[in-house]
Amino acid sequence: MNSLSVRLDQTTPLSPLEFGLLGPLVVRSHSRLLDIGPPKRRVLLIRLLLERRRAVPLESLVDDLWTSRPPPSAVSSVHAHISRLRSALEPGRVRRGTTSVLAREPMGYALRVPAEAQDVFRFERKLGLARRLLGEGRIREARQEIDAALALWRGAPLAEAADHPFAAQEIARLEGARLLGHELRVTILIRGGSLEEAVLSAEELTFRTPLREVAWELLMHALYLSGRPADALQQYAKLRGLLLEELGIDPSPRLQQLQTAILRQDDTRLTALGVLAPSASAVSR
């Protein structure tokens, strides 16, 4: 992860802190890895980061850190973890009364770091940029951005907090964004003519999300444009069997239209469905 220094606001000094949430928690200061401490303290830091600078009441921190009945020492334990987090995040801060990254406010505790300090922000910014560049037809730049975005992932998001209810919604959101990123990458590969790589990536997506029609549609697109319409039709048949067995339904009307267009090699219809660019000529088959 590249070093990132950001100004919090006009009253907050320059902060060199970086936080990695797209995998096990990683914290760096001036590119130096910080030792945050035991699992409970790491979960506490994740909880504060998810609030994006908003204060979290002490009672909420207690409830969120202990998924079952909190022990009698829970409040004092949170105070101790807060104190040690401050020491880890700001080892040079010795004077009381000075501005702290981890602040005590009337409503509770707040972590005063900007969104830009988190890899989540950088991932989502690059994902949006890649989508915009693709829309503008800047395929090479779009691929650079989506590859850089996906390279930020190191494993399961918010890994240490996976068993804590407070993190469930954000974990699901991030996993969904990651999946959209991989789908966008396949689309970029197809648009850029990297069809063999697109086929392999789309096959991996269908393996990971076997009931997600978007992945199968991308695979069918890549196969058809590779000059393999028969293989594209075989994938449709495979998807149809999976959907009937697992959900008792047929593929969506869009997938059915795609299957019919490939069967007929109807380039006009395939262009309308997004398989062929409007100016593309028929693929040799």
Buried (B, 14 or more C-beta within 10 A) or exposed (E): BEEBEBEBEEEBEEBBBBBBBBBBBBBBBEEEEBEBBEEBBBBBBBBBBBBBBEBBEBEBBBBBBBEEEBEEEBBEBBBEBBEBBBEBBBEEBEEEEEEBBBBBEEEBBBBBBBBBBBBBBBBBBBBEBBBEBBEEEBBEBBBBBBBBBBEBBBEBBBBBBEEBEBBEEBBEEBEEBBBEBBBBBBBBBBBBEBBEBBBBBBBBBBEEBBEBBBBBBBBBBBBBBBEBBEBBBEBBEBBBEBBEEEEEEEBEEEBEBBBEBBEEEBBEBBBEBBBBEEEEEEBEE
